[in-house]
């Protein structure tokens, strides 16, 4: 039987990656391999640089050649290239945690909303969300962490100082604010984290809000489980 491995495409962005981050091998209970997409920085990705697709394709093909059975993305903003990359590869591709939006929308129902935590609310556009399959009749609530000092220093700044406790406090506060924001009487029914550096704080969010929390780890886990089915005895 073939041993299935998930290949993960990482941004060319140096930062601390604690357990829970998809760049940390201990995050997953199944085999993963990583490759850095050379020259593809967070800024280039946020600017939707069209030249990125060729770099993504070359890196993904290297992962497949190294044994990857499916490809995942190490940044939610990779959603912009989901369709282009999946059309170039012969293996399943899930580049962004945002791809879970349609599933979560159906899960929480029409009377509740998804609260999306993103690295940069100003750069996460309606286009990104529609590319992920968002039902426009049920828009999501979005809040960003780009102006939070610990998050900005530890995650957005390449090689910055990483303060786990400080970032966690900011992330939980932002998630709580999503629940308190008025949206015409539609409460938040689940949290979805665009930013792949946020899963280390998922448990703290869930303990505070008592809601389902979706992120890149739930997506990659779902992908792997679909690739590796066990016989029922």
C-alpha positions as CSV (number, residue, x, y, z in Angstrom):
1,X,0.0,0.0,0.0
2,X,1.3,3.5,-0.9
3,X,2.3,5.6,2.0
4,X,0.5,8.9,1.7
5,X,2.2,12.2,2.6
6,X,0.9,15.7,2.5
7,X,3.2,18.3,0.9
8,X,3.0,21.8,2.4
9,X,4.0,25.0,0.5
10,X,5.6,27.5,2.8
11,X,6.1,31.3,2.2
12,X,9.7,32.6,2.1
13,X,9.2,34.2,5.5
14,X,11.4,33.4,8.5
15,X,9.6,33.3,11.8
16,X,9.2,31.1,14.9
17,X,6.9,28.2,14.3
18,X,5.6,26.6,17.5
19,X,3.5,23.4,17.6
20,X,0.3,24.0,15.8
21,X,1.9,26.0,13.0
22,X,1.9,24.0,9.8
23,X,5.6,24.6,9.4
24,X,6.3,22.7,12.6
25,X,6.5,18.9,11.8
26,X,5.1,18.0,15.3
27,X,1.8,19.7,14.4
28,X,0.5,16.7,12.5
29,X,0.1,13.1,13.6
30,X,0.7,12.0,10.0
31,X,3.6,12.4,7.5
32,X,4.1,15.8,6.0
33,X,6.9,17.3,3.9
34,X,7.6,21.0,3.4
35,X,9.2,23.2,0.8
36,X,9.7,27.0,0.9
37,X,8.5,28.8,-2.2
38,X,11.7,30.7,-2.9
39,X,11.2,34.4,-3.4
40,X,7.5,34.4,-2.6
41,X,7.2,36.7,0.4
42,X,4.1,37.7,2.3
43,X,4.2,41.1,0.6
44,X,4.3,39.6,-2.9
45,X,1.4,37.3,-2.0
46,X,-0.7,40.2,-0.5
47,X,-0.1,42.1,-3.8
48,X,-1.4,39.1,-5.8
49,X,1.8,39.1,-7.9
50,X,0.9,36.9,-10.9
51,X,4.4,35.7,-11.2
52,X,3.9,33.6,-8.0
53,X,2.0,30.9,-9.8
54,X,5.1,29.6,-11.7
55,X,7.0,29.5,-8.4
56,X,4.2,27.7,-6.7
57,X,3.9,25.2,-9.5
58,X,7.6,24.4,-9.5
59,X,7.7,24.0,-5.7
60,X,4.5,21.8,-5.7
61,X,5.9,19.6,-8.4
62,X,9.1,19.1,-6.3
63,X,6.9,18.0,-3.4
64,X,5.0,15.5,-5.6
65,X,8.3,14.2,-6.9
66,X,9.4,13.7,-3.3
67,X,6.3,11.6,-2.6
68,X,3.5,14.0,-1.7
69,X,0.1,12.6,-2.5
70,X,-1.7,16.0,-2.0
71,X,-0.6,19.6,-1.7
72,X,-1.6,22.1,1.0
73,X,-0.7,25.8,1.5
74,X,1.1,27.4,4.3
75,X,-0.7,30.8,4.0
76,X,-4.5,31.5,3.6
77,X,-3.8,34.2,1.0
78,X,-2.7,31.4,-1.4
79,X,-6.4,31.1,-2.2
80,X,-5.8,33.5,-5.0
81,X,-3.8,30.8,-6.8
82,X,-6.0,27.7,-5.9
83,X,-7.7,27.3,-9.2
84,X,-4.5,27.9,-11.3
85,X,-2.4,25.5,-9.3
86,X,-4.9,22.7,-9.0
87,X,-5.3,22.8,-12.8
88,X,-1.6,22.3,-13.2
89,X,-1.2,19.3,-10.9
90,X,-2.5,15.7,-10.9
91,X,-2.9,15.5,-7.1
92,X,-5.5,17.1,-4.8
93,X,-4.7,20.7,-3.9
94,X,-6.0,22.7,-0.9
95,X,-4.0,25.9,-0.7
96,X,-6.0,27.9,1.9
97,X,-8.0,27.3,5.1
98,X,-10.6,29.6,3.5
99,X,-11.7,26.7,1.3
100,X,-13.6,25.5,4.4
101,X,-15.9,28.5,4.2
102,X,-18.8,26.8,2.3
103,X,-18.7,23.8,4.6
104,X,-18.7,26.0,7.7
105,X,-21.5,28.2,6.3
106,X,-23.7,25.2,5.9
107,X,-22.7,23.9,9.3
108,X,-23.7,27.1,11.2
109,X,-26.8,27.7,9.1
110,X,-28.3,30.9,7.6
111,X,-29.0,32.6,10.9
112,X,-25.4,32.7,12.1
113,X,-22.1,33.9,10.6
114,X,-18.5,32.8,10.4
115,X,-16.0,35.0,12.1
116,X,-12.8,35.1,10.1
117,X,-9.5,36.0,11.8
118,X,-7.0,37.1,9.2
119,X,-3.4,38.4,9.3
120,X,-4.5,41.5,7.4
121,X,-8.1,42.6,7.1
122,X,-7.2,45.3,4.6
123,X,-5.8,42.8,2.2
124,X,-8.4,40.0,2.6
125,X,-10.9,41.1,-0.1
126,X,-14.4,39.9,-1.1
127,X,-12.7,38.4,-4.2
128,X,-10.6,36.1,-2.0
129,X,-13.7,35.0,-0.1
130,X,-15.7,34.4,-3.2
131,X,-12.8,32.4,-4.7
132,X,-13.0,30.2,-1.6
133,X,-16.7,29.5,-2.3
134,X,-18.4,32.0,0.1
135,X,-22.1,32.2,-0.4
136,X,-22.6,35.9,-1.0
137,X,-26.0,35.8,0.6
138,X,-24.4,35.0,3.9
139,X,-21.3,37.2,4.2
140,X,-18.6,36.5,6.8
141,X,-17.4,38.8,9.6
142,X,-13.7,39.6,9.2
143,X,-11.2,41.1,11.6
144,X,-7.5,41.5,11.2
145,X,-4.5,41.4,13.4
146,X,-2.2,43.7,11.3
147,X,-2.3,46.5,13.9
148,X,-1.7,44.3,17.0
149,X,1.9,45.0,18.2
150,X,2.9,41.5,19.3
151,X,1.4,39.9,16.2
152,X,2.9,42.4,13.9
153,X,6.4,42.0,15.5
154,X,6.3,38.2,15.8
155,X,4.6,37.2,12.6
156,X,4.3,39.9,10.0
157,X,7.9,41.2,10.6
158,X,10.4,38.8,9.1
159,X,12.8,37.6,11.8
160,X,10.9,39.6,14.5
161,X,10.6,38.9,18.2
162,X,8.0,36.2,18.9
163,X,6.1,36.6,22.2
164,X,3.7,33.6,22.4
165,X,1.7,34.9,25.4
166,X,1.5,38.4,23.9
167,X,0.2,37.2,20.6
168,X,-2.3,34.8,22.2
169,X,-3.8,37.6,24.2
170,X,-4.2,39.7,21.1
171,X,-5.7,36.8,19.1
172,X,-8.2,35.9,21.8
173,X,-9.3,39.5,22.2
174,X,-9.9,39.9,18.5
175,X,-11.9,36.7,18.4
176,X,-14.0,37.9,21.3
177,X,-14.6,41.2,19.5
178,X,-16.0,39.3,16.6
179,X,-18.8,37.9,18.8
180,X,-19.5,41.4,20.2
181,X,-19.7,43.2,16.8
182,X,-23.2,44.0,15.6
183,X,-24.2,42.3,12.4
184,X,-27.9,42.9,12.0
185,X,-28.7,40.3,14.6
186,X,-26.7,37.5,13.1
187,X,-24.4,36.0,15.8
188,X,-21.1,34.3,15.1
189,X,-21.5,30.5,15.0
190,X,-17.9,29.5,14.3
191,X,-14.4,30.9,14.0
192,X,-12.3,30.3,10.9
193,X,-8.6,31.4,10.9
194,X,-7.2,32.5,7.5
195,X,-3.7,33.0,8.9
196,X,-1.8,29.7,9.2
197,X,0.2,31.0,12.1
198,X,-2.8,31.2,14.3
199,X,-3.6,27.4,15.0
200,X,-1.3,27.5,18.1
201,X,-3.9,29.7,19.7
202,X,-7.0,27.7,18.5
203,X,-7.5,26.0,21.9
204,X,-7.4,29.3,23.8
205,X,-10.0,30.8,21.4
206,X,-12.2,27.7,21.8
207,X,-11.9,27.7,25.6
208,X,-12.9,31.4,25.6
209,X,-15.7,31.4,23.1
210,X,-17.0,27.8,23.3
211,X,-17.4,27.7,19.5
212,X,-16.0,25.4,16.7
213,X,-12.6,26.7,15.4
214,X,-11.5,25.9,11.9
215,X,-8.0,26.5,10.5
216,X,-5.3,25.1,8.3
217,X,-4.8,22.1,10.6
218,X,-8.4,21.0,10.4
219,X,-8.2,21.4,6.6
220,X,-5.0,19.4,6.2
221,X,-6.3,16.7,8.6
222,X,-9.5,16.4,6.6
223,X,-7.4,16.1,3.4
224,X,-5.2,13.4,4.8
225,X,-8.1,11.4,6.2
226,X,-9.7,11.4,2.7
227,X,-6.5,10.1,1.2
228,X,-5.9,7.4,3.8
229,X,-9.0,5.4,4.6
230,X,-9.0,2.4,7.0
231,X,-11.2,-0.6,6.6
232,X,-14.0,-0.9,9.2
233,X,-13.9,-4.1,11.1
